[in-house]
Amino acid sequence: MNIKTLGLPLAMATLLALAGCSTQTVVTLQNGTQYLTKDMPKANTKEGVYEFEDISGAKVKVKVDEVATVRKED
Protein backbone atom coordinates (compact mmCIF):
# COMPACT_ATOMS: atom_id res chain seq x y z
CA MET A 1 0.00 0.00 0.00
CA ASN A 2 1.17 3.48 -0.70
CA ILE A 3 0.97 6.56 1.52
CA LYS A 4 -1.96 8.10 -0.38
CA THR A 5 -4.09 5.02 0.27
CA LEU A 6 -3.40 5.11 4.00
CA GLY A 7 -3.33 8.89 4.40
CA LEU A 8 -6.97 9.68 3.65
CA PRO A 9 -8.53 7.19 6.10
CA LEU A 10 -6.03 8.23 8.76
CA ALA A 11 -6.82 11.93 8.25
CA MET A 12 -10.57 11.25 8.42
CA ALA A 13 -10.20 9.24 11.64
CA THR A 14 -8.15 12.04 13.21
CA LEU A 15 -10.73 14.69 12.29
CA LEU A 16 -13.57 12.60 13.70
CA ALA A 17 -11.67 12.04 16.95
CA LEU A 18 -10.96 15.75 17.34
CA ALA A 19 -14.56 16.70 16.60
CA GLY A 20 -15.73 14.58 19.50
CA CYS A 21 -13.53 16.44 22.01
CA SER A 22 -15.40 19.73 22.01
CA THR A 23 -18.86 20.41 23.40
CA GLN A 24 -20.68 23.20 21.62
CA THR A 25 -22.52 25.43 24.05
CA VAL A 26 -25.17 28.14 23.68
CA VAL A 27 -24.69 31.23 25.85
CA THR A 28 -27.86 33.35 26.03
CA LEU A 29 -27.67 36.88 27.36
CA GLN A 30 -30.39 38.78 29.25
CA ASN A 31 -31.10 40.85 26.09
CA GLY A 32 -31.73 37.71 24.00
CA THR A 33 -28.37 37.64 22.18
CA GLN A 34 -27.07 34.11 21.73
CA TYR A 35 -23.51 32.92 21.18
CA LEU A 36 -22.63 29.44 19.93
CA THR A 37 -19.29 28.49 21.46
CA LYS A 38 -16.75 25.81 20.64
CA ASP A 39 -16.37 24.67 24.25
CA MET A 40 -17.93 25.32 27.65
CA PRO A 41 -17.26 28.94 28.71
CA LYS A 42 -14.81 29.51 31.54
CA ALA A 43 -15.93 31.71 34.43
CA ASN A 44 -13.31 34.21 35.53
CA THR A 45 -14.49 34.93 39.08
CA LYS A 46 -11.78 37.51 39.70
CA GLU A 47 -13.09 39.73 36.87
CA GLY A 48 -16.72 38.54 37.08
CA VAL A 49 -16.92 37.51 33.41
CA TYR A 50 -17.41 34.47 31.22
CA GLU A 51 -14.65 34.01 28.64
CA PHE A 52 -15.16 31.92 25.53
CA GLU A 53 -14.45 31.63 21.82
CA ASP A 54 -17.45 31.62 19.50
CA ILE A 55 -17.65 29.34 16.48
CA SER A 56 -16.21 32.02 14.19
CA GLY A 57 -13.07 32.15 16.36
CA ALA A 58 -13.75 35.51 18.04
CA LYS A 59 -12.75 35.80 21.71
CA VAL A 60 -15.68 37.03 23.81
CA LYS A 61 -15.91 38.30 27.40
CA VAL A 62 -19.35 38.78 28.93
CA LYS A 63 -20.19 39.96 32.44
CA VAL A 64 -21.73 37.22 34.58
CA ASP A 65 -24.72 39.49 35.36
CA GLU A 66 -25.56 39.74 31.62
CA VAL A 67 -25.78 35.95 31.11
CA ALA A 68 -29.24 34.35 31.31
CA THR A 69 -28.34 30.72 30.49
CA VAL A 70 -25.44 28.49 29.49
CA ARG A 71 -26.48 25.14 28.00
CA LYS A 72 -25.01 22.40 25.85
CA GLU A 73 -26.09 22.47 22.20
CA ASP A 74 -28.54 19.67 21.35
URLIN-V909941 format. One record per residue. N is the residue number from 1. PHI is phi in whole degrees, -180 to 180 (NA if undefined). BURIAL is # if it has 24 or more other C-alpha atoms within 12 Angstrom, else .. Layout:
# URLIN-V909941
N PHI BURIAL
N PHI BURIAL
This chain:
# URLIN-V909941
1 NA .
2 -98 .
3 -65 .
4 -63 .
5 -68 .
6 -86 .
7 -65 .
8 -64 .
9 -62 .
10 -66 .
11 -64 .
12 -64 .
13 -63 .
14 -65 .
15 -63 .
16 -65 .
17 -66 .
18 -69 .
19 -66 .
20 -77 .
21 -81 .
22 -100 .
23 -120 .
24 -66 #
25 -132 #
26 -106 #
27 -106 #
28 -109 #
29 -90 .
30 -59 .
31 -86 .
32 96 .
33 -64 .
34 -121 .
35 -119 #
36 -100 #
37 -107 #
38 -75 #
39 -136 #
40 -63 #
41 -63 #
42 -101 #
43 -88 .
44 -100 .
45 -68 .
46 -63 .
47 -94 .
48 73 .
49 -133 .
50 -96 #
51 -120 #
52 -157 #
53 -116 #
54 -78 #
55 -69 .
56 -86 .
57 98 .
58 -78 .
59 -81 .
60 -128 .
61 -124 #
62 -132 #
63 -62 .
64 -58 #
65 -64 .
66 -86 .
67 -90 #
68 -89 .
69 -144 .
70 -133 #
71 -140 .
72 -70 .
73 -70 .
74 -73 .
